[in-house]
Amino acid sequence: MTSSNPFKLRGGIAFVATCLLALSACGGSSESTDTTVAATTDTVAAGESAADIAAARVAKYLQTNSTLNIGDAPSAAPEGKTVYYMTCSVAVCAEIQVGVEAAAKALGWTFKSTSHQDTPETVAAAFDAAIAAKPDVIFESGVPREWFATQLATLQEMKIPVIAWSMPEGYEPGNGIAANILSQDDYYFYGVLMADYAVANSKNKNIRFVGLPVFPVLSLVQQGFTDELAKICPECKLETQEVAIADLGVNLPGQIVSALQADKELDFIVYAFGGMMYGVPDALDAAGLIDQAKAVSQAGGPMNFDFIAKGRHQLGEVALASELLGWRAVDMAASILSGGSISRAPASETIEGRPDIGLNGLPLQILQADTITDATKAWAGIEGFQDQFLTRWGKK
């Protein structure tokens, strides 16, 4: 799969990145089922319908963020520490590394890293290298803990904390993992938010969800989506399609064309992850279908921003502030290494059984054409967030 377009190339490889991040071997199936979503028995506040709550939520997350809200600051910013970053094989890890390295430098800390290829063997080898380096803290990108169980036990004995993100676990999972910045509840909520957005932008209430369930966190996105759609739009027609990694950029674009040709009322498509959209707008353009259905995805990058800015199929993106995430990881390390605990922001949403939504304090926004300032760059999340962290750490 090749392209001279750098946006498309980044998107084409990024599905493994935030997908997160090579949580299991490639696999999955490609199938779809037509259903009318059944209503659930969940209740909402008196006088306020589930649809009202959903509409208000969309309006809330269309707003631009301006300030950090990440809980108590570290009691002190310790000096002379060393951080060790595990760099995965794809673009989003490099974006997060930019943040980790810059934040460590701002604190006067030493930054070290090693790379792996998102396989059990290379991940274990990367952790062996980290253990040999004896850093003060390790950052890792959501690979299954089973891949480094032996090394994690060693790190616990050495009292070296591990801070992760994008694991299908809670915000503070324990058992050797001090924090999981993007928790299972966060991913569930991304699905909820995309359901709200789809209903708000689907005139025909005829919606297709394209999932990658081989990855546990993307299964959570799918679950959040289907649960929410059942609550807010029981009359909606939903077709769910589950694809394999091998379909991305190869079979999926044609499958979307076929779906739209088969159902002229289908007018909104939800993709579990932004990188899945590689090649789809081109295929729709070629088939003369680019205007039939709009789309939303989550955790995409410049490829998706380019689609949105140019009005090519994609209408919105539930965005991930990757560089800011790196700074937040260092902020957590500062708290731990100064003898404190992981800071928590107030939960950003109240959903029964999902207490960890937004505890990381990361900005969350649905980007549209009017809020994308530069489609060639990763989303900052908060302009000038670096200075806000420096102030938080007493460095400015």
N, C-alpha and C positions, 0 to 999 in steps of 0.2 A: 504494500500500500504506500504509494508515494504521491507527493504533491509539491508543487513549487510554492504553494501558499503557506507561509509559516503559521498562520492562525489554524489552518486545517491540520497541519502536521502536529501541532501541539495538542489539538483536540483529539486527534486520532490515537495518540499514545497515552493521553491523560486518563483514559478510562481505568487503567490499572492503578493509577496514582491515587486518586481519592476514592477509588472503588473498593476496595479501600483497604488497605493498600496491599494488594495481593493476599487477601485473607484466606484464600483456598486455591486449590488447583483449578485450572480452566475447566469449564464444564457447563452444564445446563441444557435446556431444551428450548425449542421454538414452537410455541403453541398459543392458541387464543381461544377464549370462550366468550360468547355473547350472553350478557345477563342484564337484568334490570335490578339495580341495587335495592336490597331490602332495608327497611328502616330498622334502627336499633331502638332499645328502650332507654338510652341515656337521657337524662333530663337536663334542662338549662334553667337559668334564672327565671323567676316568675315574670311574665309579660315580655320575655325576650326569647325569640325563636333561635334555633340552631343556625338558621340561615342568617339571621341578624348578627349573631356573634361572628360568623364566618366573614361577612361583609366588613364588619368593623376590624377584624384581624387583618384582612388584606389592606385596608386603608392604613392601619398602623405600620405594617411592614413595607409600605411603599415610601415611607419617610426616610430621609437621610439622617444618619447618626452623626453626632458632633462631639460627644464626650464618652470617655471610658466609664464603665460602671462594673467594676470587677471585685468589689468587696474590699476588705481591709488591706492596707499596704503592708509590705514586710516591715517588721519592727526595726530592721536595719538592713542595709545592703552590704553583706559580708564581702571582704576583699580577698584577692589571691586565689579565687576558685577556678577550677577547670571543668568545662562542660564537654561532653562527647556526644556528637550527633550522628545518628544512623541515617545515611542518605540512601533512599530507595532508588530504583532505576528510572524513575519517570519525573516529568516536569514539576509537578506540584511539590515534590520533596525539595527540589532546588529552590522553589519560591519560599518555602517555609525556612530553609536553611539561611536564606538572605536575612530573614528576621532574627533567627537565633544568633547568627554570627555578629550582626550589628548590635544587638542588645548585650551580648556578652562583652563586646569591645567597649560599649558605653559604661559598663560596670568595672572595666579593667580586668576582666577575666580572660583566661586562656581558652581558645576554641580549638577543638580537635574533632575530626570526623573520619569516618570510613564509609564505604559504600557496599551495598549488596544488590543482588539481582532478584529480590522478592521470591526466593526459594528457601525451603527449610535449611538446606546446607549452607547457603551463603549468608543467611541471617545468623545462624549459629556461629559461623566463622567471624562475622562482624562483631558479635557480642564477645567472642573470645579475645578479639583485638582490643575491645573496650576494657575488658577486665584486666588485660595486661597493662593498659595505660593508667589504671587506677585513678580515674577522674572523680570529681565530687558528685556529679550527677550525669545520667544518661538520658537522652531523648530518643524515642523510637516511634515509628510511624504505623502503628496499628496492625502489625502482623500478629497472627495468633500466638498466644503465649506458649502454646505447645511447641512451637518451633525453637524456643530458647528456654525451655523449662529448666534444663540443667544449669545453664548460665544464670538464670534468674535466682535459683537457689544459692549459687555462689555469691551473687551480688547482695542478697539478703544477709549472708554471713559477713560480708565486707561492709555492710551498712551503707551501700551506695544506692540512693534512690533512683528509680526509673519513672520518668514522666512520658506518657504516651498520648496518642489521640486516635480517634476513629477505630476503637475496639468495640465490639458488641457487648459492652459491660457498662457498669455504672460510672458515675463521675469520680468516685474514689473507690476503685475496685479492690484494693488491698492485695494481700498475697504477693507482695513484691512490687506491685504497681502503685505508686503514690497517687497518681492522678491520670484520668483519662479525659483529656480536654474536650473532645467531641464524644459524648456518651451515647448509649443506645437510645435514650429518651430524646436526645437532640435529633437523631436521625428519624425517629418516629414522627417528631413534630415537623420535620421538613416535608414528609408526606402529607401531613394534615394541612400544612400551609399551601402546598401545591393543589390539593383538592379544593380548598377555598378559592384559590386563584382561578382554577379551571372552571368552576361553576360561575364565577363572576364574569368570565370572558367567553363562555360558550352559549351562544344564542339558542342553539338547537338542543342543548343539554344532552349532547351525544359525544361521549368522551372515550378516548383510548389511553390505557396506561401501558407503557413498555418497560418491563422490569428486567433486572439482572439478578435473579434470586440466588445465584451461586455464591454471592457475597453476602454474609450475614447482615451487615449494616444496610445494604440495599433492600434486603427482605424487610427490614424494619421500616424503611421508607415506603415500601409497597403496602405494608400493613397499616401504617398511619394514613395513607391515602384512602384505602378502601374503607377503613373504619369511619373516617370523616365524611366521605361521600355518602355513605349509608345514612348518616345523621342529617346532613344538610340538604341532600337532593335525592330522596328515595325514588323520585320519578325519573332520574337520569338513566340513560342507557349507557352502560359501561362495557367495553370490551377490553380484556386484559391479555396482553401478549408477553410471554416470557421468552427471552432470547439467551443465546450463549455468547461468550466473548468472541468466538470465531465469526459470528454474524455481523459484528460491528464494522461498519464501513464496507462490508461485502454483501451480505444478504439483506440486512435491515433496511437500507434505503429503498430497495425494490419492494420489500414487504410493506413499507409505509405507502408507497405508490399504489400497490394493489389494494390495500385497505381503503384508501380514499376513492379509488375507482369503483370499488364494490359497494360503497355506502356514501352517497352524495350528501347525506345529512351529517356525516362525521365532520365536526368542526373544531375539535380541540384534542391535542395529544400531549400527554405527560410522559417525560422520559426520566427514569430513576436517577440518571446521572448525566451531566452535560456532555461528556466525551462520547456518549452513545450517538449523538447527533451527527457525527462525522459523515459527510457525504449525503445526508438526507436532503438538505435544501437543493443541492445540485440535481438530485434525482427528481425532485418535485418540479423544479424549473423545466427540466427536459420533458416532463410529462404534461406540462401546462397546468399543474395543480398547486403552484406555490401559494395561491391566495385562498384555497379552500379551508385549510385548517391552521390555526395558530398553535403555539407550543410553549411549554415551560419545562425547565429542568433545574437541577441543583448542583452546586459545587463545580460548575463549569469554569471556563476561563476565556481568554481573548477570542477564541474561535466563536464561542457563544455570543460574546458581546458584539462581535462583528455581524453575526446573523441578525441580532436585535437591532443594531444601529441601521442596518440596511433593509430592515423589514423583510427578511428572508425566512419565513416560517416561524421563527422564534419570537415570541412577544415579551417574555420575562425570564429572569434567572434568579433563583434563590441563592444568593452569592456567598462564597467563602472568602474571608479576608486572610489569605495564606501568610503573607509576611507578618501581619499583626499577630497571627497565631504563634509565630516564632517568638515574638516579644513576650507574649503572654506565657509561653512555656518557661522562658527565663525568669519572668516575674514570679512564677510558682516556685522555681528553683531557689530564688532569693528568699522566699518565705521559709521553705524547708531548711535551707542551709543556715538560716539565722535562728533556728530552733523553734520556728512557728509551724503553723498548720497550713494546709491548702486553703487559699481564700475562696470564698463563694460569693457570687453575686446573688441578689434575690432571684428566685425562680421567675422566669419571664412569662410563663403560661401555667395555668392550672388545669391539668388534665388528669383525671383519676388514674392512679396506677403509674403515672409518669412524673415522679417528683424532681428529676434532675434536668428538666428542660431549662437551658440558658444559665445554669449555674456557673459556667465558664466566663460569663460576661462579655463574650465576643459579640460584635455587632452583627445584626442579621437584617438583611434588606432584600426585597424583591427589586432587582434592577430592571428598568425599562429604558427605552430609547432616550427619554428625557433626563435620565439620571446616570447615563454612561458618558463620562467626560472624555475618556480615551479608550477606544475599543482595542488598542494594541497592548494594553497593560493589564496586569492583574489588578483586581479590585482592592483599594486601600482599606476600605471599611470605614475608617475615620481619618479625615485629612489631618495631618500633623500629629498622629497618634504617638510618634516617637517622643515628641516633647512632653506629651502627657505622661508617658511612662517615666521619663527622666525626672519630671517634677515629683511623681509618686515615689521615686527612689531617693529623693533628696540630691539629685545630681544637676539640678537646674534652678 
